[in-house]
Amino acid sequence: MALSMTGFGKATCDLEGEVVSAELSSVNHRYFDCGMRLPNGWSSLEPVAKQTLKKWIDRGKVNVLVSRKRARGTEHPVKLDTDVAKQYVEASQQLAAMLGTQEALSLNVLAQLEGVFGEEENEEDLAAAEETLVRVLTEAAQHLNAMRETEGAALAADIRHRLGLIREALAAVEERLPELNARHETRLRERINELSTDISVTEERIGIEVALLAEKGDVTEEVIRLKTHLDHVEEVLGTDGSIGRRLDFLAQEIQREINTLGVKTRDADVASYVLDMKSELEKIREQVQNIE
């Protein structure tokens, strides 16, 4: 099954009165490349997070955003730091004395100063955080892969359609082969006659020339190999796992056979079919770049 490297997935879960959410977005890349943003205090869990995602994603650039937010009614108690408050008051009194004023630090101003009030934080349970992170990333990756499967199916359908067009052009070339072979045989006989009238040319030389001319005009092997490569692409599209690199390799092999076919035949009609095949193959290669 072909998987696109482009997709998006999101999931949420609860952790001790907090809501943890994960958003994944992926785009094309030759290898697995993961950029990750985790909540404060969770940086040590990044290797676990990447290992979790690699179970679901073989290739692609993945951007990961994990955030946490308190659920309603679970706010942490507010704590007053009396030592910090006293330091602010004493410092303000010293400043007032230095300026020769009776103005005092008001309660409203004091309450807004940094460190006077704060939320009472519980010690982080990293084991529970790791379990939650793995769970939310797994669910988000499943949603991501569902989208990638849908797009991958569309890519595979388009590639199969273009394979069909290449097969049609190749069938048209095969229809031309008997006539082209007849022409080639005529040229070959003319060349043999030319060589045989030259008394300085040995039988060995004639044999070599004949063999070279025969090889230059015979495209049977190229046609067979091209059909085989097209069949292999169909087979690979039906397999599971990461198939993008295999498809890319097969596309290169198909390109090689099409080029050779065009060079050997030297026929205007075949050249037109070869251009059609090259055009469809280029579109296939563009689609293959999107497949994992």
N, C-alpha and C positions, 0 to 999 in steps of 0.2 A: 504494500500500500504506500503510495507516494504521500509524503508529508511536506507541506510548504514550510519554509523557514520564517514566514511572516504570520504573526498572530498576536492575540491579546487574551489574557486570563486574569480573573480577579476572584478573591475569596476572603472570607472573614471568619474569625472564631473568637471565643471568650477566653480570657486568662485572668482569674482572680479579680473579677469586677471591671476588667478592661476589655476593650474590643481591639483585637489585633487584625489588621488587614494587610493583604499582599496583592500587589499589581505587577503583572509580568507582561512585557512587550518584547517581541523578537523580530529581527530583520535578518537579511542575508549576511552570511559571513563564511569564510572557508573553514573555520574551526569553531569550537565552542568558546565563546568569549562572554563573560558575565560581569556586568557592572552592577554593584549592589549598594543600596542605602538601607541601613538597619537603624532601629531606635537606639537612643543613647543607652550605653551599658550592655549592648548586645554584640559589640564588634567581635568578641571572641567566638561568636557562633557563626561567623561568615564561612569558615571551611565546611561546617555541617550543612549550611544552606546551599552552597555550591554543589556539594556531593549529592544532596537531595535532588536538585534540578537536573544533574547529569544523568539521573536514572530515567528521565523523561525526554531529554533533549540531547541529541548527539552533535548537531552543528547549528550555528547561528549566533548572532550577537543578541544577548538577552539583557534587558534592563529590568532591574528588580527594585521595587520600592515597598518596604515593610514599615508600617506605622502602627502606633498604639494610642488609644484614646480611652479615657475613663468613661464608663457607662454612667448614666444618670443615677443619682442616689448613692454613688460609691466614692464621693469625694473624701480625700484624706483629711483628718482633723487638722485645724490650724494651730500652730505652736508659736507662742510668744518667747522671743529670746531676750530675757531681761538684761543680760550682760551687755548686749549690743545697744539696747535702748538707753541704759545708763551712760554708756560711752558717748552717745549722741547728745544726751542732756548735759553732761559735764563739759563736753566740747563747746556746746552752744553757750553755756554760762561763761566759759573762759573768753569766748569771742565777744560776748556782750560786755564783760568787764574791760576788755581791751579797747572797745569802742566807746566806753562810757555811756552805755544805754541800759535801760531797765527792761527792754524788750526780751521776752522769753520765747522758747521754742514751743509752738502750739501742738496740741495733741493730734490735730488733723495732719500737720506736716510730719510729725514724728512717726505716725502710723504708716506713712507712705515711703519712708526711707528704707533702703535696701537692707535686708537682714533682720529687721525688727519682727516682722511676721513671716512665717513660712509654713509650708505643709509638712506634716509629719510623714516621712517616707519609711516604708517597711523595707527591710533588707531584701534585695533581689534574689529570687529563687531561680538560678540559671538552669537547673534541671527541668523545672516546669516550663521555663521560657523556651528551652531547646525543643521540648516535646510539642509545644504549641507552634513554634516556628516550622518544624517539619510538617506538622499537620496542615497548616494554612498554605505552605508552599506546594505541598502535594496536591491539594485541592485546586489551587490556582493553576498548576501545571496541567492538570487534567482538563480544565476549561480551555487553557491555551492550546492543548493538543487537539481538542475537539474542533476548534476553529482551523487549526493547521490541517487536519484531516479533510475538512470540507474544501478548503482552498486547494489542497493537494489533489483531491479527486478531480477538480476542475482543470488543474494543470495536466494531469495524466490524460484526461479526455481530449484536451487540445493537442497533446503530443501524439496520441493515437490517430487523431484526425489527420495530422500532417504526415505521419508515417504512411497512411493510406494514399495521400497525394503523391508521395515519393514512389510508392509501389506502382501507381498508375503511370507515372512518367517512365519508370523502369520497364514496365510492360510494353510501353510504346517503343522504347529503345530496342527491346528484344524482337519486336515485330520487324524492325529495320535490319536486324542482324543478317538474315539470309541474303538480302540484297548487298549489304556491305561486305559480307564474306565473299560473295561472287565477284565483286569489284576487286577485292583484295587478291583473290585467286588469279584474276586476269593480270593484275600488276605483277604478281609473283611470277607468272609464266613469261611475261614480257622481259622481266629482269633476268630470268634463267636463260632465255634466248640470247639476250645481249651478252651475258657472260660466256655462253657456250661458243659464240662466234669469235671471241677473243682468244687466240691460240696461246697467249701468255698466261691465261688464267687456269689454274689447276683445278682438278675435281674437288680437292679439299676446300679451296676458296669458294667454289660454287656452293658446296654444302653449307659452309658458314654463312654465306649471304642468304641462302634460302631459309636457314634456321632463324636468322635475325629478322628477316621480313615477316616470317610466319608469326614470330613472337610479338612483333610490333602491332600487328593487326588483329590478333586474337584477344577478345575481351571476355571470353567465357568464364575465366577464373574470377575476374572482377565482378561480373554479374552474380555469380554464385556467392562470393564473399559478401557482397552488398546485401543480398537477400538474407544471408545468415545473420549479419549484424542487425538488420531490421527486426528479425525474429527475436534476437537476444534483447533488444530494447523492450519489446512487448513482454517478454518473460520477466525482465527486471522490474517493470512497472507493476507487475502482479505480486512481487515479493514484499515482505515486511522489512523494517529496519531502515538504516541510512543507505539510500541508493543513489544519491546525487552524484558522487564521484564516479561510480560505475557507468552511469548514464553519460557523463561528460567524456569518459574514455571512449565509449562506444560511438559517440558523436564524432570524435576525432577520427576513428577508424572509418566511419561512413564517409566523412569528408575526403579521406585519402582515396577510397575506391571511386567515388564520384569524379574526383579530379583525374584519376588515371583513365577512367572511362572516356572522359571528354578528350583527353590527349590522344588516346589510341585510335578512336573512331574517325576523327577529322571529317565529320559530316555536319552540314548546316542544320538538318532536322534534329539530329542527336544533340548538337550543341544547344539547341533551344530547350530540349528536355533536361539536359544537364543543368542549365541555368535555373529551370524550375525546381529541380531537386535541391540545388544549392540554396535557393531562396527559402524553401520550406525547412531545410536543415538548420539554417541560421535562426529561424524562429524557434525551432526545437531547442537549440543551444541556449537561447535567451530564457526559455521556460525552465530548462534544466538548472540554470543558475539559481532558481528559486526553490529547488527541491532539496530537502535535507539529505 
